[in-house]
């Protein structure tokens, strides 16, 4: 049986090319590596061809593309045979919509608000302008509606197997409301000239029996469709559908189809309308992912039925909850999930639950029922921050100031990004909120004079100044922490208000906190106030994510190692004492959350990040190198008027990207294409010279050409030589940093999570680059050959990746031997003395009489001639005070770094607390 709490997890990205059976095949390898729980991407049925699984279309089915129920059971049985547990990534916030594969969504399109599934989607039915009836906007057209209609791209079809009609726009199915079937049949029979035929008479008779605006209704529709199917007039119906065959030279038929479409529960529109007119909640700005209302008990039950069964069958030991901040009430959701788990497996057995939650700097995670912690972005950044040289960051500040001609402050970048996102990507969601706020204000005479425009401006200032992803207000009201957060944000917003206030910010504050509903206050609509307050929370998360991670991170390039999910690109580094303090707090509050150093969402590979962190140790050399490179590569810049491709700041970013991703061997044939693909995404995400909404072809071509030329040895030989020299040094410093990063991840409080393939050096770029296939056969073969490891040989051949693989297994073996120490143990900082004391992090984990002493090096540049050589133990002149611990071979309660680092500049030593029995054996050194 696997342990109830994981000792180590391994994340796999499942796809049609790497399915349940492929995952089962590597289970023995994962077991040998020391993994206790396989952690997969979503396994429910997703859109066909999905490369990530987050576009779930049916929560009740295991993905057929991954192998379906049978494949999943084979994987589950293999895991059981090897005593590994299973954790799945689960998506409660949204589902894939459009196309023709989501039965809930198709039912909503067919029946509108009358669909039993309409309650599952967050649709504002009554906000479509210039329309007699409510509906949902479907921004799926690649051209304007008129052009698509006249080009005949919207086609009406009859499904003889269902007895149903649908409009189709390429692969998108748009069910026709059955209440229009009678009218359609009369037109079809007439167009086909079949009034006198037996089939035509039966169709007309069927239409005649269901007269009226709402017939056939939902209860009557199944019988109607069954009879229509039984008539079997497929060929005649096909001929009659010519009445709806639109084309530019068929104005009557085009108008007939248009009138039919206008009477549906949806409105077709160009995809660009989404940013301003969409009226269903999305995942961020992705039109094909519609928000789910899991706060609805029925929706929760139906979307979690399969999860409950898998838990009850003992096939699921944990769950990762995707995008928890998208939910209306995460606390309520987690309570329901815990009840479901207990109902499935009992209350005594732990069930591992972590949430994807991005915490801003100094933000604390709220406690949710049954949740052990987050997926670990915050700890990834803590590790990076303690490995960078805070002194060097000041010099990089000045370099960035000169490159960008702007102060090295992040806040202005974030504010500009928020304005851009509000104006272009999330305008429609914001409009829904402002309309709702205006309706609340108009609900009582005391507030009705707050104009819609003033309310919009006030709410905009609030959103712009809101400093984190969201609050966690429930229907019971805000916590003291959330109330203060709202008050502080209101104060900042009010400071930028130049019109007469007249209480508008007090009204906004009271709407956000739901104080408008307190006894003795003027009466306002309670459902609207609650909906507004809770819906704002669902908006600020995507707003921050799109502004910070997906815009500002691609504009502010002072040191890319810090531009990571949940991180602060303008951070000043983290001292070792502050690091210890954070870990002591974590050991008390969140000892079992994940510690990640790479995920499918990170901006670059974990070892690319450690390379770039080392730039903070050689800022002068880096600045000089960039200055020289800019001169060498100036002829490859494209200029046209005021356009410069790439821009100066983007060029600076590209040099960092190249150093981080530069292959340890010679670049392969597709390296240039990978960098070009990254650059295109980065430029569009940055939304400065180009964007996804408005691509600038000339700029993008200029960037592509620049990359091709500077990476062409025939054109840029001198530059590539200089780049190679610095890359070799950074690769060495990065490898040393990576060993420390890996050691910390595996020994700090928390569960170390390993992203697929990262047991070798991980120099990948942002997705989709980090989802490339992994060569597990090579890893399995090398792992078997690494017993016992020759650390000196592995260090000499560090570029081949065996060193990281061997050290990963060594650390995980120790975790399995000292389970209680690492799962339940406390965290004690250890004092370091000597000239190089600032170059090491030392601490102990202990539980009962067992302990582990961990020592990891940092800031290696001064100790390696700036990355020109690999250090040995004698290089480090410092000692760790291990008073209170008994370690074999360590005397006088002092562990010299020359002794600890005799093999590698990291060490994990098994120990006993001094008050217990004899010292640990020498063989327990990791």
VEXDREN-810755 format. One line per field, with one value per residue (C-alpha): z, x, y. Coordinates in steps of 0.5 Angstrom, whole numbers, plus 500, padded with zeros to 3 digits. Layout:
up = (Z  ...)
east = (X  ...)
north = (Y  ...)
//
This chain:
up = (500  498  504  506  505  499  500  493  487  479  475  468  462  459  452  446  445  452  455  461  458  457  464  467  463  467  474  475  473  478  484  483  483  489  487  492  488  480  479  473  468  468  466  465  457  454  447  442  441  447  449  456  459  462  456  460  456  460  468  468  463  463  457  451  448  454  454  457  463  461  460  467  471  468  470  477  478  476  481  486  484  486  492  488  489  484  485  479  477  477  474  477  475  467  462  454  450  443  438  438  444  451  452  457  453  447  451  454  447  445  450  453  461  460  460  467  465  464  472  471  467  469  463  464  459  459  457  449  446  441  442  443  447  452  449  450  445  441  439  434  427  424  420  421  422  415  411  414  413  406  404  406  412  417  414  417  417  419  424  421  427  432  429  430  427  428  424  423  423  421  427  431  432  434  436  433  439  438  438  431  428  426  422  419  417  413  410  408  405  401  398  397  393  397  400  396  398  404  407  406  409  415  416  416  420  425  425  426  432  436  435  439  441  446  442  442  449  453  455  448  444  445  442  437  435  435  430  426  425  424  418  415  410  410  402  402  408  405  399  403  407  401  403  408  404  405  399  397  391  395  399  400  403  407  410  412  415  419  422  424  428  431  434  438  445  442  438  433  433  430  435  437  440  446  449  449  449  451  457  460  465  462  464  463  456  453  449  449  456  460  467  471  477  482  488  485  489  482  478  484  484  477  476  482  481  477  482  488  485  484  491  494  489  492  485  487  493  492  488  485  484  478  479  486  485  479  484  487  494  495  502  501  495  499  505  500  497  504  505  499  500  507  504  499  504  511  515  519  512  510  503  500  497  494  491  485  488  486  492  491  496  503  502  506  504  507  511  507  509  508  504  505  502  495  489  491  486  493  495  488  489  496  493  487  492  497  491  488  490  493  492  485  484  485  479  475  477  474  468  467  468  462  457  459  460  466  473  476  479  477  480  474  469  473  473  465  464  468  464  457  460  462  455  451  454  460  458  457  464  467  463  467  473  472  470  476  480  477  478  485  486  482  487  492  492  496  491  484  483  482  474  471  468  475  478  472  473  481  480  475  480  485  480  478  485  488  490  490  486  490  497  500  502  503  504  511  509  509  514  518  513  507  510  511  504  501  505  503  496  496  500  494  489  492  492  484  484  481  481  487  491  494  497  491  494  501  496  493  499  502  496  496  503  503  508  504  507  514  518  519  512  506  503  496  493  497  491  487  492  494  487  485  491  490  482  483  487  480  476  480  479  472  472  476  472  465  467  472  469  462  461  466  466  459  459  465  464  469  471  468  474  478  473  475  477  484  484  484  478  482  489  492  494  501  506  509  516  512  509  515  518  512  513  520  519  513  518  523  518  511  512  507  501  495  493  486  482  475  473  466  467  469  465  464  466  473  471  466  472  476  471  470  478  477  473  479  482  476  474  471  466  464  463  459  455  453  451  446  444  442  438  434  433  431  423  424  427  423  423  419  422  429  429  432  431  436  441  446  452  448  445  452  454  448  451  458  454  450  456  460  454  451  450  454  447  441  439  435  428  432  437  432  431  439  440  435  437  444  442  438  444  449  444  443  451  452  448  446  439  437  441  440  438  434  431  428  422  420  428  428  422  424  431  427  422  428  432  425  424  431  431  424  425  418  420  427  429  434  437  438  440  446  448  448  453  458  457  459  465  467  466  471  476  474  475  482  484  481  486  492  489  488  495  498  495  497  505  506  510  504  499  493  486  480  473  468  465  470  473  468  466  465  460  457  455  457  454  449  449  456  454  449  450  455  453  459  456  457  464  466  463  466  473  473  471  477  483  486  484  483  485  483  476  476  477  472  467  470  463  461  467  470  476  477  476  481  486  486  487  493  496  495  498  504  505  505  510  514  513  520  519  513  513  521  523  525  522  526  523  524  525  520  522  518  512  507  512  507  502  505  508  513  517  521  520  526  529  536  536  528  524  518  517  511  508  501  498  494  491  488  483  488  489  482  479  476  474  470  475  479  487  491  499  501  497  503  509  514  519  521  529  530  537  539  534  533  526  525  523  526  532  537  535  528  521  517  510  507  510  508  501  500  494  492  495  498  503  507  513  517  525  532  537  542  547  544  543  539  532  526  521  516  510  512  508  502)
east = (500  503  503  497  501  506  513  515  510  512  507  506  502  498  496  493  501  502  496  494  498  505  504  503  510  514  511  517  522  518  518  526  527  523  517  511  505  504  501  497  494  487  484  477  474  477  477  479  487  487  495  493  486  484  478  474  468  465  466  463  468  475  478  477  484  488  485  478  476  480  486  485  484  490  494  491  493  500  500  498  502  508  505  504  499  495  494  490  489  482  478  472  472  471  469  471  465  463  465  460  463  460  453  451  453  449  443  444  444  438  434  436  435  430  435  436  444  443  444  451  454  455  451  448  442  439  445  445  444  439  435  428  430  435  441  449  454  458  464  466  466  473  469  464  457  454  460  460  453  453  459  455  459  453  450  443  443  438  441  436  439  436  431  434  436  443  446  454  459  465  466  461  455  449  442  436  431  425  420  422  421  414  415  422  418  413  418  422  416  414  421  422  415  412  406  402  407  405  412  410  403  406  411  406  401  406  408  400  400  405  403  405  411  413  412  414  417  422  417  414  421  423  416  417  424  422  416  420  426  420  417  424  424  431  432  426  428  435  432  428  433  435  431  436  442  445  449  451  447  441  438  432  435  440  435  431  437  438  431  432  438  436  430  435  438  445  447  453  459  466  471  473  467  469  473  467  460  461  456  458  464  470  477  481  480  479  473  472  473  466  466  462  458  460  456  450  449  447  452  457  454  454  461  464  461  466  471  467  467  474  476  471  474  481  484  485  489  489  487  490  484  486  484  481  481  476  470  465  466  472  471  464  467  473  468  463  469  471  464  464  471  469  463  467  473  471  473  479  484  487  486  491  488  492  490  493  493  498  500  503  509  507  500  498  494  487  485  480  477  481  487  494  497  498  502  508  509  511  516  519  520  523  528  530  530  535  540  540  545  542  548  548  541  542  547  542  537  542  543  535  534  539  536  529  530  525  526  526  520  515  508  508  509  503  498  500  498  492  489  491  488  481  481  482  481  476  472  466  466  468  462  457  460  459  452  450  453  449  442  444  445  438  435  434  433  439  444  440  444  451  451  453  459  462  460  464  470  470  470  476  480  479  480  487  489  487  494  493  489  482  479  475  468  462  455  456  461  468  473  477  483  479  475  482  484  478  479  486  484  478  483  488  483  480  486  486  479  479  471  467  466  459  460  461  467  463  457  462  466  459  457  464  463  456  455  449  445  446  440  438  441  437  434  438  437  440  441  444  449  451  452  456  461  462  463  468  472  472  474  480  484  484  485  491  494  493  496  502  504  502  503  508  512  514  515  520  526  531  533  528  530  525  519  516  509  507  514  516  520  523  524  531  533  532  537  538  535  529  529  529  524  519  521  519  513  511  513  508  502  503  508  505  503  507  514  515  521  518  511  507  505  512  516  522  525  528  535  535  532  538  543  540  540  547  547  546  553  557  553  559  561  554  553  559  557  550  554  558  553  548  554  555  548  546  546  541  536  530  528  522  520  519  519  525  525  526  526  532  528  526  533  536  530  533  540  537  533  539  543  538  536  543  544  550  552  551  545  540  537  530  533  532  525  524  527  523  516  518  520  513  509  513  512  505  504  507  502  507  509  505  499  495  489  492  499  504  507  513  515  514  518  524  524  524  530  534  534  535  541  544  544  547  555  556  553  554  561  564  557  556  563  562  555  558  564  559  554  559  560  553  551  557  554  547  548  551  545  541  544  542  535  534  537  532  526  527  528  524  517  513  512  517  514  518  515  516  523  526  531  535  537  531  533  526  522  515  509  508  516  516  511  515  516  520  525  524  527  534  533  531  537  542  538  540  547  548  548  553  554  561  560  567  566  558  561  566  561  555  553  550  545  547  549  542  539  543  542  535  535  539  535  529  532  533  526  524  528  527  519  517  523  521  513  512  519  520  525  531  536  543  549  554  561  567  569  564  558  554  555  551  544  544  538  536  529  528  522  523  530  531  534  537  542  542  547  547  551  550  553  558  561  567  568  569  573  566  564  570  571  568  569  571  570  577  574  569  572  566  563  556  554  551  550  545  546  550  553  558  565  563  566  566  559  562  561  566  564  570  568  561  562  567  563  558  557  551  550  544  547  543  543  541  539  544  540  538  543  549  551  548  552  557  553  547  550  546)
north = (500  507  512  516  522  522  522  524  525  525  529  526  530  525  525  521  519  518  515  510  504  508  511  504  502  507  505  500  506  511  506  505  513  513  516  514  517  518  525  526  531  531  524  526  526  532  535  530  532  536  536  538  535  542  542  537  536  530  529  523  519  517  520  515  518  516  509  510  506  499  503  507  500  497  503  503  495  497  502  498  492  497  500  507  512  516  523  526  534  535  541  544  551  550  545  545  548  550  544  538  534  537  534  539  545  543  542  549  551  547  549  556  557  552  546  543  544  552  552  549  555  562  566  573  571  578  582  581  588  589  583  581  575  573  568  567  570  565  568  562  566  567  573  577  574  577  575  568  567  570  565  559  557  556  550  547  540  534  528  522  518  523  526  533  539  543  549  547  552  548  543  547  544  549  545  549  550  544  550  552  545  546  552  549  543  547  551  544  541  547  548  540  541  535  537  532  526  521  523  531  530  526  532  537  533  533  540  541  538  542  549  555  559  554  547  542  543  539  534  534  534  527  524  529  527  520  521  525  520  514  518  517  523  524  525  530  534  534  537  542  545  548  554  555  555  561  565  572  570  567  573  570  564  567  572  565  562  569  569  562  563  570  566  561  561  563  569  568  573  574  571  579  580  576  581  586  582  575  574  567  567  564  561  567  570  563  563  555  554  556  557  552  553  548  552  549  542  538  541  539  532  530  533  529  522  519  522  519  512  512  514  509  503  505  507  515  517  524  530  537  542  546  554  554  562  561  558  562  560  556  554  551  547  544  543  539  535  533  530  527  524  521  518  515  512  514  519  516  515  521  523  528  534  540  546  551  557  563  567  574  576  576  573  568  562  561  555  550  544  538  541  540  546  548  546  549  555  560  555  555  562  562  557  561  568  565  562  569  574  580  584  583  585  592  592  589  594  599  595  594  602  603  598  600  607  606  605  598  598  593  596  601  595  591  598  599  591  591  597  594  587  591  595  589  582  582  588  584  581  587  590  585  587  594  593  589  595  600  596  595  603  604  599  605  612  614  611  612  618  614  614  608  611  614  607  604  608  607  600  600  604  599  593  596  597  591  587  580  575  575  575  569  572  568  569  570  576  578  576  581  580  581  587  590  588  592  598  599  598  603  608  607  608  614  617  617  620  627  628  629  623  624  617  613  609  608  605  601  598  596  593  589  587  586  591  594  588  590  591  598  600  602  596  593  587  582  577  582  585  577  576  582  581  574  575  580  575  571  577  579  573  572  580  579  573  576  582  580  573  574  581  584  578  579  586  587  583  585  578  572  567  571  572  566  564  567  570  578  580  586  582  583  576  573  572  565  567  570  563  559  563  562  554  554  557  552  546  549  551  547  541  537  542  540  543  544  547  546  545  545  552  555  560  556  549  549  548  554  558  556  558  565  566  566  572  576  573  576  582  586  581  580  587  588  582  584  591  587  583  589  592  585  584  591  589  584  589  591  598  601  608  608  600  596  589  586  592  594  591  584  583  584  578  574  574  571  566  563  563  559  554  553  546  542  539  543  546  541  542  545  550  556  554  553  560  563  560  562  569  570  567  572  578  577  576  582  586  592  591  586  581  576  580  585  581  586  582  586  586  579  577  582  578  572  574  577  570  566  571  571  563  562  561  563  570  571  567  572  573  565  564  569  566  559  561  565  559  554  558  559  552  550  555  553  546  547  551  546  541  546  547  539  538  543  541  534  536  542  541  539  534  534  534  532  534  529  529  533  528  530  537  541  547  547  554  556  551  548  547  544  539  535  528  525  519  515  509  512  515  507  505  510  509  502  503  508  503  505  512  514  522  524  521  524  531  531  529  533  536  529  529  523  527  530  523  520  525  525  518  518  524  520  514  517  520  513  511  517  518  520  526  528  528  530  533  540  544  547  552  551  556  556  560  562  566  562  562  566  561  555  554  549  546  540  536  531  527  523  521  521  527  529  534  538  543  546  551  557  563  559  564  567  559  557  562  565  558  556  550  545  546  541  540  544  550  552  555  554  550  548  547  541  541  536  531  525  524  518  521  528  530  536  538  541  539  542  544  541  534  535  537  532  529  535  542  539  534  530  526  522  523  522  527  527  525  518  512  511  515  514  509  512  509  513  519  521)
//
